[in-house]
Amino acid sequence: MSILVNKDSKVIFQGFTGQHATFHAQEAIRMGTQVVGGVTPGKGGQTHIDRPVFDTVKDAVEQTGADVSVVFVPPAFTADAVMEAIDGGIKVIVVITDGVPVQDMVRVKRYLIGHDTIIIGPNTAGVITPEACKVGIMPAHIYVPGRIGVVSRSGTLNYEAVEQMSELGLGISTSISIGGDPVNGCDFLTLMKQFAEDDETDAVLMIGEIGGSQEVEAATWARDHMDKPLIGFIAGATAPPGRTMGHAGAIISGEDDTAQAKMKRLAELDVHVVQNAAEIGRTVQQSLERQECVA
Amino acid sequence: MNIHEYQTKDLFRHYKIPVPEGRMAHSANKALTAAEQLGGEGWVVKAQIHAGGRGKAGGVLLAKQLDEVREHAEKLIGSHLVTKQTGEQGRMVNRVLVEQMQDIKAEYYLGLVINRANQRITLIASAAGGMDIEEVAAKSPDKVINEVVDPAVGLQDFQCRKVAAGIGLSGKQINMAARIMKRLYRCFRDKDALMAEINPLVTTGDGQFLALDAKMSFDGNALFRQPEIADQRDFDEEDPKEVEASGHDLNYIALDGSVGCIVNGAGLAMATMDAISLYGGRPANFLDVGGGASPEKIANAFRIVLEDPNVKVLMLNIYAGINRCDWIAEGIVKAVSDLEVNVPIVVRLAGTNLEEGRKILADSGLQYIHADRLSDAAEKSVKALAGGAA
């Protein structure tokens, strides 16, 4: 199964004809992703990398049956593009753009209510179901198919963890980076629920960071509702309080925001907590072995 | 991005939020002139720095005589004010705000934030004004009122009246306070703020409300459409190296350890710092080179990290996705040839164009410590620190 995207997903790129969108659409196609076209207002009717360009998301959906969109438009226009995708009936919107104003995302989240759509990002490396669908900027070759679900804030820390798992022969069902912004499209909890129901996912790795309480919320739900091992890591144990650590949302605003406090809470919620990022792969492996012993 | 109290109060005036009469001054003489122009029977001289906690730290001084205004300003301007938010080294005071002293009857708290839990703008109010609102919320949560704003319709009048009544106001004061809340919300929304705080909002002897203190911070991602806010940025309040780094599109934060770090991605950068610490070292900085880092950008990152005299080892940890290891390697070679590098360099590269990157490093004849993994890189950095480089 996998979650969010699979080999049947029909993908469009918004901001299709831009340099980055073009490169990453080509990469996605190379991995077998069904990229069915793209949207660049004013360039409708043209062809770009052998795919049709549309003026609106509505046109693209009607003519291609697209259900997933990857947004590469600049920050000033991102909220509008995301709402257009929601209105157009896209089911999964992956917002790669970094630097989207927070209040724009507050409005987008309000607009989202009542729509059956999931937004991943902004400021995300995206989503990948290995060898089936890549909607993001991650290096595809390190993602080997398998049965571990990964959800992280950071992109590069996601790569780090995935590589460690690959070396131990552990593959990925689906991997998602939700992005580092304080108001983001999709939280850890929403994805935890999907992984819990996915029969191709045996364990979930959650890679969080300082700031906010999303990791604890997801772990609390998982303890009560999910019978798969949950492995957790929180980045930022050495981050000074009150400073924004690269990601707009990565800031210690109170005692509960620290990596230490979050890891402690996660451990109390039966999460296999990784203290050292270099040990993520091994901890996932051990938690699976322990699961087998119990079963 | 933060601005000063006097700037926030100017913004408040524009939105018709009542504030005390005041003037900003760069010198003791100007402070005196300001007090003379303001008139009245007493004045407050307030140090203008971005950090909070000024009152308790001696940064807000009362003057009954004009002479005292000058003395206070003289004492504050040019001094380093240490508050609980500045750290030990304190913050240099370059200017003061001189205001008329007010006849205060009651103090309240009023604030707006973007609440991460509900992802909406939330109005916060309390009858416990003049205190640290986080402490109030922790000790007696019943004293703090939260009212969530629906972004589709904005903050409504009834919500403001409900909050005003909730902090114990009555009669005419309910509408007066509600108007202030509404105006603060408009200002917050119009200017892409992340936080606005009036602490305290006071009532005076003649029954008026005044924003006695004022604090706002703004969304750095929205400055492209807020030029008048961006113009008010005070670079003196920021670490000059962080400013320089941001000019090169690098995200740098100075810390007090000895292992200099150059990493791509904020999450991996934090995790790398944490790993260094677990192996017994201490990171000298956070540095995220971001995506698509050119050789020049890497060379700039080297220079900025190595300017810190505490750096005894330099560690690069790059997991290239959108980046390219060959560009990173070119940047390393360029940096080492341009700069005088006297500390061991530990390099861990992974991801896109790894082989090309390794070849560039090998062909350059550069002396460096190779690491395959994050654990390796952290461990070898700490070993190199102890003089065991090999």
Interface residues (C-beta under 8 A of the other chain):
Chain A: P75 A76 G99 V100 P101 V102 Q103 D104 M105 V106 R107 K109 R110 A125 I137 M138 P139 I142 S152 R153 S154 G155 T156 L157 N158 Y159 E160 E163 Q164 G180 P182 V183 I207 E209 I210 G211 G212 S213 F233 A235 G236 A237 T238 A239 P240 G242 R243 M245 G246 H247 A248 G249 A250 G254 A259 Q275 N276 A277 A278 E279
Chain B: Q85 I114 R116 A117 Q119 R120 I121 E134 D150 P151 A152 R189 D192 L194 D219 G220 N221 A222 F224 R225 N251 I253 L255 V263 N264 G265 A266 G267 L268 A269 M270 A271 T272 M273 D274 A275 I276 S277 L278 R282 P283 F286 D288 G291 Y319 A320 G321 I322 A350 G351 T352 R373 L374 S375 A378
